[in-house]
Amino acid sequence: MKLRTHYVFSLGVISLVLAFLSNNFFLSFFIAAYSSILGNSLIDRLGHRELLTGRGYIPVRSPLTHTYPRSVLWGLLPTIPLIFLIHYMYGYYALIEVLVSGVIVGPTHMFLDMFTEAGVYVKKRGRWRRFALAHYKYDNPVVNGLAIFAGFLLLLIAYYITNSYYYF
């Protein structure tokens, strides 16, 4: 998937999860946006390289970042500075939100990458094997658009959950 697709989908998923932890949508949105952008960028920058083939450049993933357990660690890494900032500003109030957003961003990235040709890595009999649910190209506009739409829909649901007292 394209990086912007990862941004929007992760933002929607994280915002929806954080909507159940806090009633402050805008703080949750800021935390979700921060962890989504930095976490997905870190996973893509460290784990992707492009290989020149006869058909052009193709993205090649690395098991360094594209496994589920390691993606959790790479997702938590960029939230460390935010943990100190949020603790300084809000105390322990929003600390759990930052930790939850850091834990979620990596697996959402892996979930979307399972629908691409390269998939994600799983360890099987001591060797890294790629696993994919579907084999769409990473720049397929229909699949990217569907994931962006799903992320936006999840973001709207999170907004209405946290602000539901205005509408009833």
Secondary structure, DSSP 8 states (H G I E B T S, - for coil): --HHHHHHHHHHHHHHHHHTT-S-HHHHHHHHHHHHHHHHHHHHHHHEEEEEETTEEEEEE-TTTSSHHHHHHHHHGGGHHHHHHHHHHHTTTTHHHHHHHHHHHHHHHHHHHTTBSS-EEEEETTEEEEE-S--B-TT-HHHHHHHHHHHHHHHHHHHHHHTGGGT-
